[in-house]
């Protein structure tokens, strides 16, 4: 695989992780809206603790999804920075050795 193909693959992977981040963050935001009240569930849900357990669970899921989205976003950024570093390194090497192999 050529360097250009490798850099393109890194950038493509970064794009995929960025889209995954967006999807996970969206799911977290949606999960955050799933809380219920005692009237939404039943009068017994409040008395038995089911309502509190349910709301704690939805809060936890929403938090984990938000955290996962942030991690995916940072991974996408890291991949993009690696691709940029490879590109810059290749350009510096090309400039450094420009003309070295030219027959004089």
C-alpha positions in Angstrom: 0.0 0.0 0.0 1.4 3.4 -1.0 1.8 6.2 1.5 -1.0 8.2 -0.2 -3.3 5.2 0.0 -2.4 4.8 3.7 -3.1 8.4 4.4 -6.4 8.2 2.5 -7.3 5.1 4.6 -6.5 7.0 7.8 -8.7 9.9 6.8 -11.5 7.6 5.7 -11.3 5.8 9.1 -11.4 9.2 10.9 -14.5 10.1 8.9 -16.2 6.8 9.9 -15.3 7.3 13.6 -16.7 10.8 13.4 -20.0 9.6 12.0 -20.1 6.9 14.7 -19.5 9.6 17.3 -22.4 11.6 15.9 -24.7 8.6 16.0 -23.7 7.5 19.5 -24.1 11.1 20.8 -27.5 11.3 19.2 -28.6 8.1 20.9 -27.4 9.4 24.2 -29.4 12.6 23.8 -32.5 10.5 22.9 -31.9 8.2 25.9 -31.8 11.3 28.1 -35.4 12.1 27.2 -36.8 8.7 28.2 -37.3 9.5 31.9 -40.8 8.8 33.2 -43.0 10.1 36.0 -45.1 8.1 38.4 -48.2 9.0 36.4 -46.5 7.8 33.2 -45.7 4.4 34.6 -48.1 3.5 37.5 -48.8 4.5 41.1 -47.1 1.3 42.2 -43.9 2.1 40.3 -43.2 5.0 42.7 -43.9 2.9 45.8 -41.8 0.0 44.8 -38.8 1.9 43.6 -39.2 0.8 40.0 -39.6 4.4 38.8 -36.3 5.4 40.5 -34.5 2.4 39.1 -35.9 3.0 35.6 -34.9 6.7 35.7 -31.4 5.9 37.1 -31.0 3.3 34.3 -31.9 5.7 31.6 -29.6 8.4 33.1 -26.8 5.9 33.2 -27.4 4.8 29.6 -27.5 8.4 28.4 -24.3 9.2 30.2 -22.5 6.2 28.8 -23.6 7.0 25.3 -22.5 10.6 25.7 -19.1 9.4 27.0 -18.8 6.9 24.1 -19.6 9.6 21.6 -16.9 11.8 23.0 -14.4 9.0 22.9 -15.2 8.2 19.3 -14.9 11.9 18.4 -11.4 12.1 20.0 -10.4 8.9 18.2 -11.5 10.5 14.9 -9.4 13.5 15.7 -6.4 11.4 16.6 -6.6 9.5 13.3 -6.8 12.7 11.3 -3.8 14.2 13.2 -1.8 11.0 12.4 -2.6 11.3 8.7 -1.6 15.0 8.8 1.7 14.1 10.5 2.4 11.4 7.9 1.7 13.8 5.1 3.9 16.5 6.6 6.7 14.0 7.3 6.6 12.8 3.7 6.7 16.3 2.4 9.7 17.2 4.6 11.5 14.1 3.4 10.7 14.9 -0.3 12.0 18.4 0.1 15.1 17.2 2.0 16.1 14.7 -0.6 14.9 16.6 -3.7 17.4 16.1 -6.5 19.6 13.6 -4.6 19.1 10.9 -7.2 19.3 13.2 -10.2 22.1 12.3 -12.5 24.5 15.2 -13.0 
